[in-house]
Amino acid sequence: MSRNGKSYTLPDRARPLASYPHLREANGFIFVSGISARQYDGSIRGVGDTAEQTRAVIENLQILLQGVGADLDCLVNITTYLMRMNDYAIYNEAYNDYFDAETGPTRTTVGVDDLPGKQLILEMSAIALKPT
């Protein structure tokens, strides 16, 4: 383990596009790199569909967390980068299928002009607590 914690790159997930891990565990926290609707085979789930891409991203996030012994209920914070702010309500509706205000993570949504991959509508990064 390095001074900044332990890194994880899961072999059955879409490979990161540069030299960074999927997750890093440090001091009881799990930091999740930006994740999109890219599937392990490199395809994009939900092309053109904000709700479907939201579900794909959250489900990818869940798979990554489960790979290190955590789950969505361990999330403390999510930051979402959304290409089309006109789709904010659609994104919220799909997001609310997974989280509620009482037990879900804090969240920030930022409108962006571009994401890596022309078919991507949103990307999320997250922080979770490592279960004890």
N, C-alpha and C positions, 0 to 999 in steps of 0.2 A: 504494500500500500504506500502511495506517495504522500507527501506532506499535505496535499489538498484532498485527501480521501481516496476512496477506491472507485475506479471507473468501471463501467459495464457497457459493452457493446454486444447485444444479443444476436446470435448467428441466424435466427429465423425471422429477423425484421429487416426492413429496407436499410441498407447501409447508409451511414452518414455521408454527406456530400463532400466532406473535408475531414481533417484530422481532429475529430472530437468524439466523445463517447455518447451513447444514447442517454446514459444516466451517470451521475456521480453521487456517491454516498459519503457524507462528511458530518461528523458531530451529531449524529442522530437524524440528519435530514437527507432527503433524496432530491437532487436537483435534476430535472429532466430537460434535456436540450429541446430546441424547437422541433415539434413533430407535426407532420402534415397527414394528408390522406394517402400518401404513398404506401403501397402495399409491399410485402416482402419480395414480390416478383418484379417490382419497379413500376407496376401500373398505378394509376390514380383512381381511387374509388370516388364515385359521385361527380364526375366531370360536369361542370355547369350547374350543379345542384347544391346550394348552400346548406340545406338541411342534411342531405346525405353526407357531404364532406364533414360537417360538424360531428355527426355520429361516427364517421370513420376515424376522425382525429381522436375523439374521446375513447373509442374502442382500442385504437393503437396505444394511447396513453395507458389504458388499463392493462393491456398485454405487457407493456414495458414494466409497469409497477409490479405486476404479478411475477415477473421474471426475477425480481429481487425481494420477493416475500411481502409486498405491500399490495394495496388495492386503491380504488378511487376514494374510499372513505378515509384514506390517510392523507389526502390532498389538503394543503393549507392555502395555496395560492395558485391561480392560473392567470397567465397573461395571454391574450388572444390578439393576433394580428389579422385584421379582416380587410380584404380587398374592397368589398362593396358595402359601404356603410348603409346603403339603401336596403340591404338584406339583414340589417341588425335584428329586426323582429323575427325573421325566419330562423336566424342563428339562435336567438334566445329561446324560441320554442323547442328546437331540437336539444339545446343545452339543458333545458329544464326537465327533459326526460331522464336525465342522469343525476341532477343535483337539485337541492332545495336550499332556501335561504337559511334554514335552521342548522343544517349539518354540512352543507357544501362549503367549498373553499371560497376565500375572497377572490375577486376577479377584476381585472382591468381589460378593456377592449380598446385597441388602438387601430384606427384606420390607416392603411398603408397603400402606396401606389403600386407596389410590385412585390412579388415573392419569387423565390427560386423555383422555377417550373411554371410555365405559362398556363397550366390547367389548374393550378392551386388557387383556392378561394380564401383559405385561412390556414394559419399555423398557430400552435399553442406551445408555450413553455410552462413548466410547473415546478412547484416545490411541495414535497410531501414529508411527513414524519415517518421515520422507519419504525415499524411496529416492534414492540419489545417482547 
